[in-house]
Amino acid sequence: MDGPTGFAWEERKNGDVVITHHGRVAATLRGSKAIGFLDDASNGDDQELMARLTGNYRRGNERQARNHPRNR
């Protein structure tokens, strides 16, 4: 399976970073988190990074994990 897709980000004049997922706002980063994101986004896979920051990275195995004996 491929990595996450559909994320985009925009840096605003005041330094905030707005992350969208399929056109909807998923997160707004301010201050040190925004600066850290901009540094990390320039160095690697920004789609994976945005998925982790927004919490939208768990797909596919939630049902199996819920039924596992360890999680009951």
N, C-alpha and C positions, 0 to 999 in steps of 0.2 A: 504494500500500500504506500502511496506517495504521502508526502508531508502535508501539512495544512496549507490551504489556499484561501483566497478571498479577503485577505487583510490588506489594509492600506493605512498609511500614517501621514500626518500633516503637522508641520511645526508652525505654531502661531507666533505673532510678533512679540507676545509677552513671554515667550519661552516654553509655553505649554505644548505638549505633544498629544494630539488626538488620534486615537487608533480606531479605525472603523472595520467592520466585518460585513461584507456584502452590502455596503452603503449605510449601515447603521452604526452609530457610535457604540463602541464596546468598552472603551476606557479613555480616561484623560489623565495624563501623567504631568505632574508639576514638580518644580524644584529639582532636587537631586535625582529623583527617579527619571525625570525627563532627560537630564544631562547624561545619566548612565545609559539610558536607552539609545540616545543618539550616538554615543560612542560604540555601543555594541552593535547597532544596526549597520554601521559603516564597515564593520569587520566580518560579518558572517551572514547567515541565513536569517533575514529579518522576518520571514513568515513564521518560522519556528519560534523565534523570540516573541513575536506578538501573540502567538497562540498561548505561550506559557504565561505571559503577563496578564492576559485577559481571562485565563482559566478555561479557554476553549480548546483544549488539547486532548481530552479524554473521549475517544470515539471508538466504538466497536466492541470492546470487551467488558463493558460495565455489567451487562446482564450475567455473563459467565462469572465474573468476579463476585457478584452479589450472591450467587448460588454456591460458591465454594465453601466447604465446611469451615475453613479458617475464619470466614467472615460472618458466620451465623451466631 
